[in-house]
């Protein structure tokens, strides 16, 4: 799995105060200004494979994280672990384990809302905030039904989860300017070797709060905020991105033509240019 064999990129396992173990993938100088990148539902550090080198080249200590339930990190099997408040506390535990009192923070999709909640709870710890196709900024069609998913449905879904399943999810996530590769499917499918992975994905769907951030919450995001959205995102609709950015104290937006739900994978050159410029000291 990524980043095996890639020069300048390393991975390690952190032990958190909670006792959970999470994988982090790092690049760039240890003394550089830190940027922490959190992956969304079904993702892992591979999601940021194109972005870590660009941030590292710009002098940052770039750190991509497999959140609990994802990638090679621990996967608790109880629903309470995947509620929004618990995921926010988990992100703060990761910053503590990394020894970061303050950092730039990036969140994609579900992790966008987690990153925003970290910034709301501890604004002194988030120097700048980047939200990529973030839950809480755009609407998630059908999300009101997710909390009604019966646990018994997991018994039907888990046995038929296959590479084809992941290919279909990625095809839905991508826009028109790129297509998932066989390597992409293998990287996102690999964590299914852990029997708790599919259960964790199911519990995240069921327990997470997919609603929009409130106007009052947005008002409290007073640090610089960059909102990136794929113009063809079918998962988190991009229509509010520019409007929300304009309503923030220090907000900017980038809407990437032709990109879907993962513009940092689909259009890395455009996203990297925006990230490097945004996080520049």
Secondary structure, DSSP 8 states (H G I E B T S, - for coil): -TTTT-TTEEEEEEE-TTS-EEEEEEES-TTS-EEEEE--TT--GGGGHHHHHHHHHTT-EEEEE--TTSTTS----SGGGGSHHHHHHHHHHHHHHTT-SSEEEEEETHHHHHHHHHHHH-GGGEEEEEEES-BTTB--TTGGGGGG--THHHHHHGGG--HHHHHHHHHHH--SS----HHHHHHHHGGGGSTTHHHHHHHHHHHS--S---HHHHHT--SEEEEEEETT-SSS-GGGHHHHHHHSTTEEEEEETT--S-HHHHSHHHHHHHHHHHH--
